[in-house]
């Protein structure tokens, strides 16, 4: 089975399964939603995702290994993710 999400950098089988469960089935859909909304959707479904998933998604969208994201980008992602998760509860 061809799954384009599995071909994106940083995304493995489990993270792709979580994204599918949230209705994200393509790279285009992932781009459209963005890293923060996609991560928040995974968390809202009750999956045990850590912040590494947030960074992994952003890295996938930028075609970078998640550890190569600058500290400022990670800080911005964290702030936006915290706000998104607060707004969902």
Secondary structure by P-SEA (a helix, b strand, c coil): ccccccccccccaaaaaaaaaaccccaaaaaaacaaaaaaaaaaacccccaaaaaaaaaaaaccccccccaaaaaaaaaaaaaaaaaac
